[in-house]
Amino acid sequence: MDVFMDSARLAELLRPFTTDAVLSPKVFDQLQRYLDLLLRWNARVNLSAVRAPEQVVTRHFGESLFAAQVLLGRRKETATQLSLADVGSGAGFPGIPMQLFAPELELTLIESHNKKATFLREVLRALDLKQAEVFSGRAERWGRTADLVTLRAVEQFEHVLPIAANLVTPGGRLCLLISAAQVPIARDLLVAGWTWQQPIAVPLSTQRVIFVGSQG
């Protein structure tokens, strides 16, 4: 299923999430290809419960780009030499849009489901993302750490959260894209050595927040 959404419509849908950040024509082209791949694969592999194209743009692309700005600010060059691990990446959110926003990031998409990992590799190839790779396995077996670790919409949140936290390099940050109801759970699970920012509400959502913790 090919769905064409021009740059003007993409920009309109993403405006609440990107504020005054400038997305290049190349990024809009990559987002269009990503959207097309996701919709076609989602017809065969359950990548996302969100299937309407415009909802994919706002719910997935928008939230991910908003998280990128929370972590990196609008000066994308601050991502230079930073590593990002996206735990339980699924269909690639927030990791892939974050790297489209800041191509300098060294991105690892961690996904244990083989079909989803195959989809992620296809997206990286189609979007020509040279600074990204897929680790097809469980997060606790990755064997590395990253400056930034993201976690979004994973099952068994209370089990996965400490695993993701262990992947953060000392002095690094953990970015949770969660519901407001999960904020106290995260605070209770990660206490010693963690400092938390105030949750930041995701635009156009009554419950979704970006919750960032710093280690050390």
C-alpha positions in Angstrom: 0.0 0.0 0.0 1.7 3.2 -1.2 0.5 6.3 0.5 1.9 9.6 -0.7 1.9 12.5 1.8 3.6 15.6 0.5 6.0 17.6 2.5 3.5 20.4 3.2 1.1 18.0 4.8 3.8 16.3 6.8 5.1 19.7 8.0 1.6 20.7 9.0 1.0 17.5 11.0 4.4 17.7 12.7 4.3 21.4 13.5 3.0 21.0 17.1 5.9 18.6 17.8 8.8 20.4 16.1 8.0 24.0 17.2 10.6 26.1 15.3 13.0 23.3 14.5 13.8 23.2 10.8 13.4 19.9 9.0 15.2 19.7 5.7 13.6 18.5 2.5 15.8 15.3 2.8 14.2 14.5 6.2 10.7 14.9 4.8 11.6 12.6 1.9 13.0 10.0 4.4 9.8 10.3 6.5 7.7 9.7 3.5 9.6 6.5 2.6 9.5 5.4 6.2 5.7 5.9 6.4 5.3 3.9 3.1 7.4 1.0 4.4 5.6 1.0 7.8 2.2 0.9 6.2 3.1 -1.9 3.8 4.9 -4.0 6.4 2.1 -3.5 8.9 -0.3 -5.2 6.7 1.7 -8.4 7.1 3.6 -8.0 10.4 2.0 -6.4 13.5 4.4 -3.5 13.9 2.0 -0.9 15.3 -1.7 -0.8 16.3 -1.8 2.7 14.7 -2.6 2.2 11.0 -4.1 5.5 9.7 -1.3 7.4 7.9 -1.9 10.7 9.6 -2.1 9.1 13.0 1.3 7.4 12.4 2.8 10.8 11.6 1.5 12.5 14.8 1.6 9.5 17.2 4.9 8.0 16.2 6.9 10.5 14.1 5.7 13.6 16.1 6.3 12.1 19.5 9.8 10.8 18.5 10.9 14.2 17.0 9.6 15.9 20.1 11.7 13.6 22.3 14.7 14.4 20.1 14.3 18.1 20.8 13.9 17.5 24.6 17.1 15.5 24.7 19.2 17.5 22.2 17.6 20.9 21.9 17.2 22.6 18.6 20.9 22.6 18.0 21.2 19.2 16.4 25.0 19.4 16.2 25.0 18.7 20.0 24.5 15.1 19.0 28.0 14.8 17.6 29.7 11.7 19.0 26.7 10.8 21.1 25.5 7.2 21.1 21.8 6.3 21.3 20.3 2.9 22.1 16.6 2.4 21.5 15.4 -0.5 23.7 12.5 -2.6 22.4 12.6 -0.5 19.2 9.6 -2.3 17.5 8.8 -0.3 14.4 11.8 2.1 15.1 10.3 4.7 17.5 11.7 6.9 18.8 15.2 5.9 17.5 14.9 6.3 13.7 13.1 9.7 13.7 15.6 10.9 16.3 18.5 10.1 14.0 16.7 11.7 11.1 16.6 14.8 13.3 20.2 14.5 14.3 22.2 12.3 11.8 25.3 12.6 13.9 23.9 10.2 16.5 25.3 6.7 16.6 22.1 4.7 16.8 21.5 1.1 17.8 18.0 -0.3 17.6 17.6 -3.1 20.0 14.8 -5.5 19.1 14.5 -9.2 20.0 11.6 -10.1 17.6 13.2 -11.3 14.4 10.5 -10.0 12.0 10.6 -6.6 13.6 14.4 -6.6 13.4 14.2 -7.5 9.7 11.8 -4.5 9.2 14.2 -2.2 11.0 17.1 -3.3 8.8 15.0 -2.6 5.7 14.2 0.9 7.0 17.9 1.7 7.6 18.7 0.5 4.1 15.9 2.4 2.4 16.7 5.6 4.3 20.4 5.2 3.8 21.2 5.6 7.5 24.9 5.0 7.8 25.2 5.7 11.5 22.6 3.1 12.6 22.5 -0.6 13.2 20.1 -3.2 14.5 20.9 -5.5 17.4 18.5 -8.5 17.1 18.5 -9.8 20.6 17.5 -9.1 24.2 18.8 -5.8 25.6 20.6 -7.5 28.5 22.7 -9.3 26.0 23.8 -6.2 24.0 27.0 -5.9 26.0 27.5 -2.2 25.5 26.3 1.1 26.9 25.1 4.3 25.3 25.1 8.0 26.2 21.4 8.1 25.6 18.9 5.3 26.0 15.3 5.5 25.0 12.3 3.3 26.0 8.8 3.6 24.6 5.7 1.5 24.6 7.3 -1.7 25.8 5.5 -4.7 27.4 6.5 -5.5 31.0 7.6 -2.0 31.7 8.7 -2.7 35.3 10.9 -5.5 34.2 12.4 -3.8 31.2 13.1 -0.4 32.8 16.0 -1.6 35.1 17.5 -3.4 32.1 17.4 -0.3 30.0 18.9 1.8 32.8 21.9 -0.6 33.0 22.7 0.3 29.4 23.2 4.0 30.2 26.8 5.1 30.2 27.8 6.8 33.6 26.8 10.4 33.2 24.4 9.5 30.4 20.6 10.0 30.2 17.6 7.7 30.1 14.6 9.0 28.1 11.2 7.4 28.8 8.2 8.0 26.4 5.5 6.9 28.8 2.1 7.7 30.3 1.9 10.1 33.2 0.7 7.2 35.3 4.0 5.4 34.8 6.1 8.3 36.1 5.9 7.3 39.8 6.7 3.7 38.9 9.9 4.8 37.2 10.8 7.0 40.2 10.3 4.1 42.6 12.3 1.6 40.4 15.3 3.9 39.8 16.2 5.8 42.9 19.9 5.5 43.8 22.2 7.5 41.5 19.3 8.9 39.3 18.2 12.5 39.0 14.9 13.1 37.2 13.7 16.1 35.3 10.1 17.2 35.5 7.9 15.2 33.1 7.2 17.1 29.8 3.8 16.7 28.3 3.7 15.4 24.7 1.8 17.9 22.4 -1.8 16.8 21.5 -1.8 14.2 24.2 -3.5 14.3 27.6 -1.5 11.4 29.1 1.8 11.0 27.3 5.0 12.5 28.7 8.7 12.6 28.1 10.5 11.7 31.3 14.3 12.1 31.4 16.7 10.8 34.1 20.4 11.4 34.4 22.8 9.0 36.0 25.7 10.1 38.2 
